[in-house]
Amino acid sequence: MWTINSTSNFDAMLPLELSQIVLLTVIIILTIFLVVLGFQVFFVLKDLRLTLKRMNHLFDDANELVSEVKKPIEKAGNFFTALTAGAGIMHLLKKGSKNERSREK
């Protein structure tokens, strides 16, 4: 009934050659690795997006804090500028009054 006398029966049982089987196996393994790698890249990019959102929120909070600290410092600077200008005006007024007194005598 079943005899394996000829090589034609053996060729009929294995339609693929060994190199084709190896190539197909390598392609399947690489496809699986690429799919897994794709999922990993997706999750890394998702985490990166979340991290960038948090950093943006942190920078916004820091900007608000710096603005709040900067306001009183600017007001103090304006106060001292006005005080210096007032002292200069007082000095000129005193100098002017001394000149008037010296002219009167």
Phi, psi and omega in degrees: 000282180260112177235142178248066180268329185249157179280346180291326176293322179292321177293328180289331181283329179245090182286340180259145176277168182297320180295325178292322179294316179297315179298316179297318178297316179297318179298317180295316180296316179295324177297317179297315178299318180293323178294315178297317179297322177299317177296319179297316179297320178301313181291324178295316179294324177296316178294322178297319178298316179296318179296318179295324176296317179295318179295321178297317177297319179296317179293324176296317178297319179295322178296318177296319179296316179296321178296319180292325178285326184290327182301307180296326179294318177296319179296319177296320177297318177295321179298313180293327176295316178294320178297318178295318178295319178297319178296322178295319179293318178299320178297317179294321179294317178296319180296319178295321180290326177293322179294321179294319180294321181290331178286326181291329183276000000 
